[in-house]
Amino acid sequence: MTYPLLCIVGPTAVGKTRISIAAALKTGGEIISGDSMQVYQYMNIGTAKPSSKERKGVPHHLIDILDPDESFSAADFQKNAFQVISDICSRGRLPILAGGSGLYLKAIVDQYDFGKSTANWELREKLRKQANLYGNDYLYRRLKKVDPKSAEKIHFNDLKRIIRALEVYLTTGEKISSQGEKPPEERFPLKTLIIGLTMTRGRLYERIEQRVEQMMNQGLVEEVKGLLERGYSPQLVSMQGLGYRHMVKFLQGRYTKEEAVELLKRDTRRFAKRQLTLFRRNNKIFWIDLDQYTQDVEIVEKICYFRQEYLNQA
């Protein structure tokens, strides 16, 4: 059996959640979150996690499955997502992967082989401390020396991926860039359609500004304060996400609230730009320019057209 999979991707704040839910309602689908932060409980506002009301009864998977201090790698996501896809299809429903993580998309669609290297938490913590002491650029320069091909694909501020690439090399002696796709006999049987949502840069940046303001009004500071009061360390990977690290520094007195908000807006814009750059390199994506449509129903109709053409599903 070959499992159909609809993927809806794009930069942060472009409207993936809203469109994915509308598409799921139209197609009888269920959503698999492709967001690396929404797996964590108690982290709702900063991750733009859809509320129960916003989900409109559409089942969502791989949301709220971990505590903030638990680990969850792209390899973990791949394993879990394949299981969820199989379960959704067994019930005659359409799995819809929605999110902005390029690595998660690659893990599923390209079936990236993460190799046999296991997590070395002691080494990760050592590398993270080096980054705190000497700066991200110190680790990035180390990565350029041992695996320049990976360094070209990883942004110098993407500490999580820099550490993972160094971890693989220092643990196994192999470059993470040398790892490729799973061999045919090990591949999960998928037929995928990837829809990319885009809009003009100016409009996207306006939406980012509005989202940050909305998060602040919804209580992002209180959410981060609550996480710290629960005993979750600011050094956790989950607490390094957009919004969380900014509000931690505000609560520590290192930023004023205004500075934290402006830096969050700036860093979110930069993140969206990196997402677009990464997705634009993927020639498997069918792009939908949201500026060309006035109603969500028109966008969903376009998605359904692609679904019929490329997944052979009416």
Secondary structure, 3 states (H helix, E strand, C coil): CCEEEEEEECCCCCCHHHHHHHHHHHHCEEEEECCCCCCECCCCCCCCCCCHHHHCCCCEECCCCECCCCCCCHHHHHHHHHHHHHHHHHCCCEEEEEECCHHHHHHHHCCECCCCCCCCHHHHHHHHHHHHHHCHHHHHHHHHHHCHHHHHHCCCCCHHHHHHHHHHHHHHCCCHHHCCECCHHHCCCEEEEEEEEECCHHHHHHHHHHHHHHHHHHCHHHHHHHHHHCCCCCCCCHHHCCCHHHHHHHHCCCCCHHHHHHHHHHHHHHHHHHHHHHHHCCCCEEEEEHHHCCCHHHHHHHHHHHHHHHCCCC
